[in-house]
Amino acid sequence: MAMLRFEDDARALITCGTTGHDIPNETNFWFQMGIEVYGTRGHLSNSLNQKLEIVNYKSVKTRVEESDWDKTWLAGEAAHLDAAALYAATPGRGHISCLSNSMMAFDVIMGIYASAGGEGRVTFPRRFDNTVLRRLGTRRKH
């Protein structure tokens, strides 16, 4: 379990593991994956190959999108390649897989490790180094 606090003071509690419920109507074992994130300003629920649901508590808006691998993977690959070509033509515009997006995802994962490693609530932005992983590895050996 990890508690995260972001720069704008939004907070999130994340629990990871294999204790989650089965995804209804999903027969493929490899698609039995999902994530639910609850924060102080809303929540997100995403089940692989089923749906994405985003709820904003302040605006009381809910957005639900279908998530179907069979229907969307080719369009997603094409969009990614189009974005790469656009970036090559106009580098100042940025790319969906840019380093800053990747680093934000890395920081959240490291924040989860830091919180699970005994640091409690983690505030972002924050720089992480290998001590977080070493400390977590030491705890798991005992």
Sequence and secondary structure as in RCSB ss.txt:
>XXXX:A:sequence
MAMLRFEDDARALITCGTTGHDIPNETNFWFQMGIEVYGTRGHLSNSLNQKLEIVNYKSVKTRVEESDWDKTWLA
GEAAHLDAAALYAATPGRGHISCLSNSMMAFDVIMGIYASAGGEGRVTFPRRFDNTVLRRLGTRRKH
>XXXX:A:secstr
 EEEE TTS EEEE  SS     TT   GGG  EEEEEESSEEEEEETTTEEEEEETTTTEEEEEE  HHHHHHH
HHHHHHHHHHHHHH GGG  TT HHHHHHHHHHHHHHHHIIIII SEESS    THHHHHHHHHHH 
